Amino acid sequence: MHSERNIPRHVAIIMDGNGRWAQAQGKERIYGHMQGVESVRSALKAAVRNGVRYLTLYAFSTENWGRPAEEVNALMELLCDSVIRESPELQKQGVRVRIIGERSRMSEKVQAHLARIEKETSTGEQLTLLLAINYSSRSELTATMRRIAAEAKAGTIAPEEIGEQTIAQHLYTADIPDPDLIVRTSGECRLSNFLLWQAAYSEFYFTEVLWPDFNEEEFDRAIQAYQRRARRFGKLSDQ
Ligand code: FPP
């Protein structure tokens, strides 16, 4: 059972190290991604068990298109197959899936699969799983600014009315609370264009563990590290 004390409401994870994990065993990179799906399953289970309400996973960045076509195609296929295969289990666990990212560059088939999983899981109330696919924070912010500018031009919003809330409500993550905890695996200590606006007050947890080795115990360890942090949001600790 989880303690109610100081559980992060929203955990976001940069899943990194699949390729290195596979290569270390003399295997193809895609083997690491396949093993990574097992870690996604574990993270989801641990998130539900701990009482986390939102879990965001960085599954494919806009920069990932630059990888060899073979790896890109295999990753897209793996993503689609996994979400479709897991759909009944996700529904059973009360998980609602929401995709964040620019869909237009994905194939019709991928777009259809993603729309299907969103629809099938739309009534889940236990946890919202945000899958960041073809996502980058700068492109999200650019799209947001374009939409707000168009609204200003059309006269539906006045420039002086534009506040932080206006921006937040135009992001892919509208209505989702900011991440309390951002985890990155594989020893890299950077954000890589992930949730730049939303991460303003997030706590960070970096671990050397490669994503395919990130099991439920590792997830619990990240939560425990978060529970030891004092979040002040720019104020003093006694305020
Ligand atoms: C980073 O490792 C991982 C990715 C780019 C893909 C993550 C995708 C999955 C775990 C598969 C499916 C996900 C879901 C949500 C079902 P890397 O390839 O950059 O590793 P490296 O840094 O060692 O090269």
py3Dmol code that shows the C-alpha trace and the ligand (Angstrom):
import py3Dmol

protein = """\
ATOM      1  CA  MET A   1       0.000   0.000   0.000  1.00  0.00           C
ATOM      2  CA  HIS A   2       1.165   3.506  -0.669  1.00  0.00           C
ATOM      3  CA  SER A   3       1.499   6.229   1.895  1.00  0.00           C
ATOM      4  CA  GLU A   4      -0.674   9.247   1.072  1.00  0.00           C
ATOM      5  CA  ARG A   5       2.160  11.522   2.099  1.00  0.00           C
ATOM      6  CA  ASN A   6       3.634  13.676  -0.586  1.00  0.00           C
ATOM      7  CA  ILE A   7       2.986  11.483  -3.587  1.00  0.00           C
ATOM      8  CA  PRO A   8       3.713  13.375  -6.833  1.00  0.00           C
ATOM      9  CA  ARG A   9       0.452  13.900  -8.669  1.00  0.00           C
ATOM     10  CA  HIS A  10       2.179  13.992 -12.047  1.00  0.00           C
ATOM     11  CA  VAL A  11       5.361  12.079 -12.952  1.00  0.00           C
ATOM     12  CA  ALA A  12       6.986  12.614 -16.363  1.00  0.00           C
ATOM     13  CA  ILE A  13       9.724  10.310 -17.645  1.00  0.00           C
ATOM     14  CA  ILE A  14      12.393  10.699 -20.310  1.00  0.00           C
ATOM     15  CA  MET A  15      12.940   7.034 -21.136  1.00  0.00           C
ATOM     16  CA  ASP A  16      16.560   6.863 -22.231  1.00  0.00           C
ATOM     17  CA  GLY A  17      19.193   4.202 -22.792  1.00  0.00           C
ATOM     18  CA  ASN A  18      17.367   1.531 -24.808  1.00  0.00           C
ATOM     19  CA  GLY A  19      19.964   1.550 -27.573  1.00  0.00           C
ATOM     20  CA  ARG A  20      22.938   1.317 -25.201  1.00  0.00           C
ATOM     21  CA  TRP A  21      21.251  -1.454 -23.240  1.00  0.00           C
ATOM     22  CA  ALA A  22      20.822  -3.534 -26.407  1.00  0.00           C
ATOM     23  CA  GLN A  23      24.265  -2.772 -27.788  1.00  0.00           C
ATOM     24  CA  ALA A  24      25.898  -3.778 -24.509  1.00  0.00           C
ATOM     25  CA  GLN A  25      24.473  -7.238 -25.167  1.00  0.00           C
ATOM     26  CA  GLY A  26      25.503  -7.298 -28.801  1.00  0.00           C
ATOM     27  CA  LYS A  27      21.880  -6.952 -29.931  1.00  0.00           C
ATOM     28  CA  GLU A  28      20.076  -4.614 -32.361  1.00  0.00           C
ATOM     29  CA  ARG A  29      18.857  -1.309 -30.891  1.00  0.00           C
ATOM     30  CA  ILE A  30      15.234  -2.251 -31.492  1.00  0.00           C
ATOM     31  CA  TYR A  31      15.648  -5.105 -29.037  1.00  0.00           C
ATOM     32  CA  GLY A  32      16.267  -2.438 -26.394  1.00  0.00           C
ATOM     33  CA  HIS A  33      13.070  -0.622 -27.378  1.00  0.00           C
ATOM     34  CA  MET A  34      11.137  -3.880 -27.134  1.00  0.00           C
ATOM     35  CA  GLN A  35      12.508  -4.426 -23.643  1.00  0.00           C
ATOM     36  CA  GLY A  36      11.622  -0.779 -22.954  1.00  0.00           C
ATOM     37  CA  VAL A  37       7.957  -1.621 -23.428  1.00  0.00           C
ATOM     38  CA  GLU A  38       8.252  -3.958 -20.421  1.00  0.00           C
ATOM     39  CA  SER A  39       9.562  -1.025 -18.379  1.00  0.00           C
ATOM     40  CA  VAL A  40       6.591   1.064 -19.544  1.00  0.00           C
ATOM     41  CA  ARG A  41       4.337  -1.646 -18.173  1.00  0.00           C
ATOM     42  CA  SER A  42       6.229  -1.660 -14.860  1.00  0.00           C
ATOM     43  CA  ALA A  43       6.167   2.144 -14.587  1.00  0.00           C
ATOM     44  CA  LEU A  44       2.440   2.190 -15.168  1.00  0.00           C
ATOM     45  CA  LYS A  45       1.843  -0.479 -12.550  1.00  0.00           C
ATOM     46  CA  ALA A  46       4.044   1.292 -10.007  1.00  0.00           C
ATOM     47  CA  ALA A  47       2.405   4.642 -10.765  1.00  0.00           C
ATOM     48  CA  VAL A  48      -1.085   3.232 -10.144  1.00  0.00           C
ATOM     49  CA  ARG A  49       0.083   1.453  -6.982  1.00  0.00           C
ATOM     50  CA  ASN A  50       1.632   4.667  -5.617  1.00  0.00           C
ATOM     51  CA  GLY A  51      -1.449   6.754  -6.351  1.00  0.00           C
ATOM     52  CA  VAL A  52       0.145   8.898  -9.078  1.00  0.00           C
ATOM     53  CA  ARG A  53      -2.638  10.467 -11.190  1.00  0.00           C
ATOM     54  CA  TYR A  54      -0.757  11.526 -14.328  1.00  0.00           C
ATOM     55  CA  LEU A  55       2.148   9.750 -15.997  1.00  0.00           C
ATOM     56  CA  THR A  56       3.814  11.289 -19.048  1.00  0.00           C
ATOM     57  CA  LEU A  57       6.234   9.239 -21.142  1.00  0.00           C
ATOM     58  CA  TYR A  58       8.524  10.763 -23.764  1.00  0.00           C
ATOM     59  CA  ALA A  59       8.197   8.032 -26.403  1.00  0.00           C
ATOM     60  CA  PHE A  60       9.284   9.797 -29.609  1.00  0.00           C
ATOM     61  CA  SER A  61      10.722  13.280 -30.021  1.00  0.00           C
ATOM     62  CA  THR A  62      10.547  15.403 -33.168  1.00  0.00           C
ATOM     63  CA  GLU A  63      14.337  14.933 -33.337  1.00  0.00           C
ATOM     64  CA  ASN A  64      13.952  11.124 -33.441  1.00  0.00           C
ATOM     65  CA  TRP A  65      12.911  11.360 -37.126  1.00  0.00           C
ATOM     66  CA  GLY A  66      16.622  11.894 -37.781  1.00  0.00           C
ATOM     67  CA  ARG A  67      17.406   8.270 -36.850  1.00  0.00           C
ATOM     68  CA  PRO A  68      17.773   5.630 -39.584  1.00  0.00           C
ATOM     69  CA  ALA A  69      14.406   4.915 -41.260  1.00  0.00           C
ATOM     70  CA  GLU A  70      14.572   1.305 -40.128  1.00  0.00           C
ATOM     71  CA  GLU A  71      14.677   2.314 -36.441  1.00  0.00           C
ATOM     72  CA  VAL A  72      11.987   5.013 -36.878  1.00  0.00           C
ATOM     73  CA  ASN A  73       9.622   2.546 -38.555  1.00  0.00           C
ATOM     74  CA  ALA A  74      10.293  -0.146 -35.986  1.00  0.00           C
ATOM     75  CA  LEU A  75       9.656   2.303 -33.139  1.00  0.00           C
ATOM     76  CA  MET A  76       6.364   3.522 -34.646  1.00  0.00           C
ATOM     77  CA  GLU A  77       5.259  -0.053 -35.194  1.00  0.00           C
ATOM     78  CA  LEU A  78       6.195  -0.987 -31.633  1.00  0.00           C
ATOM     79  CA  LEU A  79       4.291   1.991 -30.249  1.00  0.00           C
ATOM     80  CA  CYS A  80       1.142   1.159 -32.218  1.00  0.00           C
ATOM     81  CA  ASP A  81       1.281  -2.555 -31.492  1.00  0.00           C
ATOM     82  CA  SER A  82       1.875  -1.981 -27.785  1.00  0.00           C
ATOM     83  CA  VAL A  83      -0.970   0.481 -27.267  1.00  0.00           C
ATOM     84  CA  ILE A  84      -3.445  -1.651 -29.192  1.00  0.00           C
ATOM     85  CA  ARG A  85      -2.373  -4.863 -27.468  1.00  0.00           C
ATOM     86  CA  GLU A  86      -2.508  -3.241 -24.014  1.00  0.00           C
ATOM     87  CA  SER A  87      -5.847  -1.518 -24.557  1.00  0.00           C
ATOM     88  CA  PRO A  88      -8.022  -4.081 -22.688  1.00  0.00           C
ATOM     89  CA  GLU A  89      -5.613  -4.100 -19.719  1.00  0.00           C
ATOM     90  CA  LEU A  90      -5.460  -0.294 -19.682  1.00  0.00           C
ATOM     91  CA  GLN A  91      -9.241  -0.133 -19.619  1.00  0.00           C
ATOM     92  CA  LYS A  92      -9.339  -2.672 -16.814  1.00  0.00           C
ATOM     93  CA  GLN A  93      -6.898  -0.609 -14.751  1.00  0.00           C
ATOM     94  CA  GLY A  94      -8.836   2.629 -15.352  1.00  0.00           C
ATOM     95  CA  VAL A  95      -6.057   4.223 -17.404  1.00  0.00           C
ATOM     96  CA  ARG A  96      -6.983   6.978 -19.816  1.00  0.00           C
ATOM     97  CA  VAL A  97      -4.504   7.516 -22.671  1.00  0.00           C
ATOM     98  CA  ARG A  98      -3.932  10.933 -24.179  1.00  0.00           C
ATOM     99  CA  ILE A  99      -1.417  11.643 -26.933  1.00  0.00           C
ATOM    100  CA  ILE A 100       0.619  14.848 -26.886  1.00  0.00           C
ATOM    101  CA  GLY A 101       2.613  15.844 -29.973  1.00  0.00           C
ATOM    102  CA  GLU A 102       2.127  16.764 -33.611  1.00  0.00           C
ATOM    103  CA  ARG A 103       0.193  13.969 -35.299  1.00  0.00           C
ATOM    104  CA  SER A 104       0.160  15.239 -38.877  1.00  0.00           C
ATOM    105  CA  ARG A 105       3.610  13.844 -39.689  1.00  0.00           C
ATOM    106  CA  MET A 106       2.664  10.327 -38.628  1.00  0.00           C
ATOM    107  CA  SER A 107       1.272   7.809 -41.088  1.00  0.00           C
ATOM    108  CA  GLU A 108      -2.526   7.492 -41.394  1.00  0.00           C
ATOM    109  CA  LYS A 109      -2.277   4.068 -39.781  1.00  0.00           C
ATOM    110  CA  VAL A 110      -0.405   5.364 -36.731  1.00  0.00           C
ATOM    111  CA  GLN A 111      -2.826   8.288 -36.388  1.00  0.00           C
ATOM    112  CA  ALA A 112      -5.787   5.910 -36.561  1.00  0.00           C
ATOM    113  CA  HIS A 113      -4.296   3.603 -33.903  1.00  0.00           C
ATOM    114  CA  LEU A 114      -3.609   6.502 -31.567  1.00  0.00           C
ATOM    115  CA  ALA A 115      -7.122   7.928 -32.029  1.00  0.00           C
ATOM    116  CA  ARG A 116      -8.516   4.468 -31.329  1.00  0.00           C
ATOM    117  CA  ILE A 117      -6.626   4.003 -28.061  1.00  0.00           C
ATOM    118  CA  GLU A 118      -7.691   7.473 -26.878  1.00  0.00           C
ATOM    119  CA  LYS A 119     -11.321   6.656 -27.611  1.00  0.00           C
ATOM    120  CA  GLU A 120     -11.245   3.174 -26.083  1.00  0.00           C
ATOM    121  CA  THR A 121      -9.713   4.408 -22.827  1.00  0.00           C
ATOM    122  CA  SER A 122     -11.569   7.722 -22.591  1.00  0.00           C
ATOM    123  CA  THR A 123     -13.524   6.784 -19.457  1.00  0.00           C
ATOM    124  CA  GLY A 124     -10.475   5.790 -17.360  1.00  0.00           C
ATOM    125  CA  GLU A 125     -10.398   7.633 -14.049  1.00  0.00           C
ATOM    126  CA  GLN A 126      -7.527   6.077 -12.131  1.00  0.00           C
ATOM    127  CA  LEU A 127      -4.587   7.515 -14.042  1.00  0.00           C
ATOM    128  CA  THR A 128      -4.053   9.586 -17.186  1.00  0.00           C
ATOM    129  CA  LEU A 129      -1.189   8.299 -19.324  1.00  0.00           C
ATOM    130  CA  LEU A 130       0.171  11.008 -21.596  1.00  0.00           C
ATOM    131  CA  LEU A 131       2.246   9.614 -24.429  1.00  0.00           C
ATOM    132  CA  ALA A 132       4.515  12.226 -25.983  1.00  0.00           C
ATOM    133  CA  ILE A 133       4.888  11.146 -29.611  1.00  0.00           C
ATOM    134  CA  ASN A 134       6.451  13.409 -32.222  1.00  0.00           C
ATOM    135  CA  TYR A 135       6.676  15.856 -29.362  1.00  0.00           C
ATOM    136  CA  SER A 136       9.026  18.719 -28.716  1.00  0.00           C
ATOM    137  CA  SER A 137       8.427  21.534 -26.307  1.00  0.00           C
ATOM    138  CA  ARG A 138       9.589  24.290 -28.638  1.00  0.00           C
ATOM    139  CA  SER A 139       7.252  23.146 -31.406  1.00  0.00           C
ATOM    140  CA  GLU A 140       4.427  22.936 -28.840  1.00  0.00           C
ATOM    141  CA  LEU A 141       5.164  26.507 -27.728  1.00  0.00           C
ATOM    142  CA  THR A 142       5.433  27.726 -31.322  1.00  0.00           C
ATOM    143  CA  ALA A 143       2.050  26.183 -32.206  1.00  0.00           C
ATOM    144  CA  THR A 144       0.583  27.720 -29.043  1.00  0.00           C
ATOM    145  CA  MET A 145       1.831  31.187 -29.884  1.00  0.00           C
ATOM    146  CA  ARG A 146       0.488  30.910 -33.429  1.00  0.00           C
ATOM    147  CA  ARG A 147      -2.954  29.981 -32.167  1.00  0.00           C
ATOM    148  CA  ILE A 148      -3.049  32.781 -29.612  1.00  0.00           C
ATOM    149  CA  ALA A 149      -1.849  35.282 -32.248  1.00  0.00           C
ATOM    150  CA  ALA A 150      -4.615  34.106 -34.603  1.00  0.00           C
ATOM    151  CA  GLU A 151      -7.194  34.587 -31.847  1.00  0.00           C
ATOM    152  CA  ALA A 152      -5.837  38.066 -31.133  1.00  0.00           C
ATOM    153  CA  LYS A 153      -6.002  38.915 -34.841  1.00  0.00           C
ATOM    154  CA  ALA A 154      -9.584  37.640 -35.020  1.00  0.00           C
ATOM    155  CA  GLY A 155     -10.432  39.808 -32.026  1.00  0.00           C
ATOM    156  CA  THR A 156     -11.501  36.947 -29.734  1.00  0.00           C
ATOM    157  CA  ILE A 157      -8.769  37.798 -27.229  1.00  0.00           C
ATOM    158  CA  ALA A 158      -7.107  41.143 -26.451  1.00  0.00           C
ATOM    159  CA  PRO A 159      -3.277  41.114 -26.121  1.00  0.00           C
ATOM    160  CA  GLU A 160      -3.523  42.532 -22.578  1.00  0.00           C
ATOM    161  CA  GLU A 161      -5.760  39.608 -21.592  1.00  0.00           C
ATOM    162  CA  ILE A 162      -3.068  37.053 -22.471  1.00  0.00           C
ATOM    163  CA  GLY A 163      -1.743  35.601 -19.226  1.00  0.00           C
ATOM    164  CA  GLU A 164       0.111  32.496 -18.100  1.00  0.00           C
ATOM    165  CA  GLN A 165      -3.207  30.647 -17.917  1.00  0.00           C
ATOM    166  CA  THR A 166      -3.971  31.518 -21.555  1.00  0.00           C
ATOM    167  CA  ILE A 167      -0.684  29.961 -22.599  1.00  0.00           C
ATOM    168  CA  ALA A 168      -1.099  26.886 -20.382  1.00  0.00           C
ATOM    169  CA  GLN A 169      -4.585  26.306 -21.785  1.00  0.00           C
ATOM    170  CA  HIS A 170      -3.317  26.323 -25.374  1.00  0.00           C
ATOM    171  CA  LEU A 171      -0.587  23.735 -24.795  1.00  0.00           C
ATOM    172  CA  TYR A 172      -1.089  20.016 -25.578  1.00  0.00           C
ATOM    173  CA  THR A 173      -1.216  19.594 -21.797  1.00  0.00           C
ATOM    174  CA  ALA A 174      -4.214  21.916 -21.274  1.00  0.00           C
ATOM    175  CA  ASP A 175      -6.116  20.812 -18.130  1.00  0.00           C
ATOM    176  CA  ILE A 176      -3.226  18.613 -16.961  1.00  0.00           C
ATOM    177  CA  PRO A 177      -1.355  19.764 -13.833  1.00  0.00           C
ATOM    178  CA  ASP A 178       2.358  20.506 -14.301  1.00  0.00           C
ATOM    179  CA  PRO A 179       4.706  17.583 -13.587  1.00  0.00           C
ATOM    180  CA  ASP A 180       5.813  17.430  -9.959  1.00  0.00           C
ATOM    181  CA  LEU A 181       8.635  15.033 -10.770  1.00  0.00           C
ATOM    182  CA  ILE A 182      10.631  14.568 -13.967  1.00  0.00           C
ATOM    183  CA  VAL A 183      12.731  11.403 -14.234  1.00  0.00           C
ATOM    184  CA  ARG A 184      15.465  10.745 -16.777  1.00  0.00           C
ATOM    185  CA  THR A 185      17.225   7.422 -17.040  1.00  0.00           C
ATOM    186  CA  SER A 186      20.648   6.451 -18.426  1.00  0.00           C
ATOM    187  CA  GLY A 187      22.784   9.088 -16.737  1.00  0.00           C
ATOM    188  CA  GLU A 188      21.976  11.997 -19.083  1.00  0.00           C
ATOM    189  CA  CYS A 189      21.167  15.199 -17.190  1.00  0.00           C
ATOM    190  CA  ARG A 190      19.201  17.356 -19.605  1.00  0.00           C
ATOM    191  CA  LEU A 191      15.616  18.085 -20.608  1.00  0.00           C
ATOM    192  CA  SER A 192      16.014  17.566 -24.373  1.00  0.00           C
ATOM    193  CA  ASN A 193      13.121  19.807 -25.419  1.00  0.00           C
ATOM    194  CA  PHE A 194      10.630  18.142 -23.043  1.00  0.00           C
ATOM    195  CA  LEU A 195       7.893  20.094 -21.194  1.00  0.00           C
ATOM    196  CA  LEU A 196       9.965  23.296 -20.945  1.00  0.00           C
ATOM    197  CA  TRP A 197       7.021  25.476 -19.886  1.00  0.00           C
ATOM    198  CA  GLN A 198       5.454  22.842 -17.656  1.00  0.00           C
ATOM    199  CA  ALA A 199       8.733  22.016 -15.847  1.00  0.00           C
ATOM    200  CA  ALA A 200       9.068  25.473 -14.250  1.00  0.00           C
ATOM    201  CA  TYR A 201       8.803  24.072 -10.691  1.00  0.00           C
ATOM    202  CA  SER A 202       9.344  20.359 -11.264  1.00  0.00           C
ATOM    203  CA  GLU A 203      11.740  18.307  -9.204  1.00  0.00           C
ATOM    204  CA  PHE A 204      14.299  16.328 -11.223  1.00  0.00           C
ATOM    205  CA  TYR A 205      15.510  12.809 -10.645  1.00  0.00           C
ATOM    206  CA  PHE A 206      18.385  11.500 -12.733  1.00  0.00           C
ATOM    207  CA  THR A 207      19.501   7.902 -12.546  1.00  0.00           C
ATOM    208  CA  GLU A 208      22.257   5.905 -14.238  1.00  0.00           C
ATOM    209  CA  VAL A 209      19.841   2.990 -14.713  1.00  0.00           C
ATOM    210  CA  LEU A 210      19.074   2.350 -18.396  1.00  0.00           C
ATOM    211  CA  TRP A 211      15.373   2.421 -19.298  1.00  0.00           C
ATOM    212  CA  PRO A 212      15.045  -1.366 -19.959  1.00  0.00           C
ATOM    213  CA  ASP A 213      16.324  -1.953 -16.398  1.00  0.00           C
ATOM    214  CA  PHE A 214      13.966   0.613 -14.843  1.00  0.00           C
ATOM    215  CA  ASN A 215      11.587  -1.686 -12.957  1.00  0.00           C
ATOM    216  CA  GLU A 216       8.925  -1.063 -10.297  1.00  0.00           C
ATOM    217  CA  GLU A 217      11.564  -0.882  -7.582  1.00  0.00           C
ATOM    218  CA  GLU A 218      13.411   1.856  -9.483  1.00  0.00           C
ATOM    219  CA  PHE A 219      10.142   3.771  -9.872  1.00  0.00           C
ATOM    220  CA  ASP A 220       9.546   3.530  -6.116  1.00  0.00           C
ATOM    221  CA  ARG A 221      13.088   4.801  -5.542  1.00  0.00           C
ATOM    222  CA  ALA A 222      12.340   7.903  -7.627  1.00  0.00           C
ATOM    223  CA  ILE A 223       9.160   8.530  -5.621  1.00  0.00           C
ATOM    224  CA  GLN A 224      11.083   8.168  -2.355  1.00  0.00           C
ATOM    225  CA  ALA A 225      13.718  10.658  -3.557  1.00  0.00           C
ATOM    226  CA  TYR A 226      10.893  13.086  -4.390  1.00  0.00           C
ATOM    227  CA  GLN A 227       9.371  12.640  -0.944  1.00  0.00           C
ATOM    228  CA  ARG A 228      12.626  13.848   0.620  1.00  0.00           C
ATOM    229  CA  ARG A 229      12.646  17.098  -1.359  1.00  0.00           C
ATOM    230  CA  ALA A 230      11.348  20.379   0.051  1.00  0.00           C
ATOM    231  CA  ARG A 231       9.437  22.285  -2.597  1.00  0.00           C
ATOM    232  CA  ARG A 232       9.206  25.994  -1.893  1.00  0.00           C
ATOM    233  CA  PHE A 233       7.953  27.448  -5.196  1.00  0.00           C
ATOM    234  CA  GLY A 234      10.157  30.513  -4.699  1.00  0.00           C
ATOM    235  CA  LYS A 235       8.952  31.108  -1.147  1.00  0.00           C
ATOM    236  CA  LEU A 236      10.644  30.442   2.205  1.00  0.00           C
ATOM    237  CA  SER A 237      10.293  27.039   3.828  1.00  0.00           C
ATOM    238  CA  ASP A 238       8.228  28.396   6.770  1.00  0.00           C
ATOM    239  CA  GLN A 239       5.764  30.286   4.565  1.00  0.00           C
TER     240      GLN A 239
END
"""
ligand_1 = """\
24
FPP
C 15.458 6.283 -25.794
O 16.490 5.338 -25.908
C 14.164 5.702 -26.075
C 13.379 6.003 -27.154
C 13.780 6.987 -28.164
C 12.080 5.339 -27.391
C 11.235 4.997 -26.214
C 10.218 4.037 -26.646
C 9.835 2.928 -25.987
C 10.314 2.555 -24.650
C 8.903 1.994 -26.668
C 7.464 2.075 -26.555
C 6.807 3.044 -25.673
C 5.495 2.956 -25.282
C 4.914 4.114 -24.588
C 4.644 1.757 -25.509
P 17.620 5.574 -26.981
O 17.283 4.822 -28.222
O 17.845 7.039 -27.186
O 18.844 4.928 -26.267
P 20.378 5.359 -26.364
O 20.466 6.737 -25.800
O 21.056 4.335 -25.532
O 20.758 5.290 -27.804
"""
view = py3Dmol.view(width=600, height=400)
view.addModel(protein, "pdb")
view.setStyle({"model": 0}, {"cartoon": {"style": "trace"}})
view.addModel(ligand_1, "xyz")
view.setStyle({"model": 1}, {"stick": {}})
view.zoomTo()
view.show()
